[in-house]
Amino acid sequence: MRGRIFLLILANLLAVFIVLFFLDWFDIWNGYTRLLASVGKVAFRSSIVRSEDVSLLEREEQAKLMESFNIREADLKKYESSLKSREDDLTKKSAALVGERESLEAQKKKIAGDKATTVAYDKKVAELSDRLYNMPPDKAVERLLELKDDLLILDVLKGIDAVAASKSQASVVPYLYSLMPKEDAARLLRLSTINE
């Protein structure tokens, strides 16, 4: 208990010294004594002259302080304008990055769509190749020509070759070409040499 009381007294003394220090630091103590001297009945002429000198010095210090504040304000405005220009640059770059990202997302979706289309096309070609390989050649040629898409027909013929190779059998594609009308066979052969 005594230790606490001693600490509180010590803290109060420290606080009084700190307050007196700041009163002296901010020139409040001297202002207070000047106020008492000017209010008092006995005021010397020298103290009046001294107070006028002090007020002149204070005005000069205030003018210097205002000038430094104005310089500081001008510097802050320059810094603010540079920050604004940086912000504008970052906004433009951000907008450009968003545009590029959207473009990349669109390309990604297109590639995914193309891949799905390619997978579906390859599946269709594989099914047609397998089905036509197992058909009699006359009916296989009829079905091929019903497709009416020369590139699809060529892909199906390549698929028929692949089915025959997987079963270690001879290719029936040359025989299928021989059963086709001559114009169709010539056109498909010419396209097959161009595509290779």
WOJOTA-V638514 format. One record per pair of residues at least 12 apart in sequence whose ideal C-beta (glycine too) atoms are under 10 Angstrom apart, sorted by the first residue. I is the first residue (numbers start at 1). J is the second residue. Records with the same first field share a line. If there is no record, write none. Layout:
I = J  J
This chain:
27 = 54  58
30 = 54
31 = 51  54
34 = 47  50  51  54
37 = 50  51
38 = 51
121 = 151  152  155
122 = 155  159
124 = 152  155  156  159
125 = 152  154  155  156  157  158  159  160  162
126 = 155  156  159  162  163
127 = 156  159
128 = 140  143  144  147  152  153  155  156  159  160
129 = 155  156  157  158  159  160  161  162  163  164
130 = 156  159  160  162  163  166
131 = 143  156  160  163
132 = 144  147  156  157  159  160  163  172  176
133 = 156  159  160  161  162  163  164  166  167  169  171  172  173  176
134 = 163
137 = 172  175  176  178  179
138 = 176  179
140 = 156  160  172  175  176  179
141 = 175  176  177  178  179  180  181  184  185
142 = 179  180
143 = 156
144 = 156  157  160  176  179  180  184  188
145 = 180  181  184  188
150 = 184  187  188  190  191  192  195
151 = 188  191  192  195
153 = 180  184  187  188  191  192
154 = 188  189  191  192  194  195  196
155 = 195
156 = 173  176
157 = 171  172  173  174  176  177  188  192
158 = 173  192  195  196
159 = 173
160 = 172  173  176
161 = 173  174
173 = 192
176 = 188
177 = 189  192
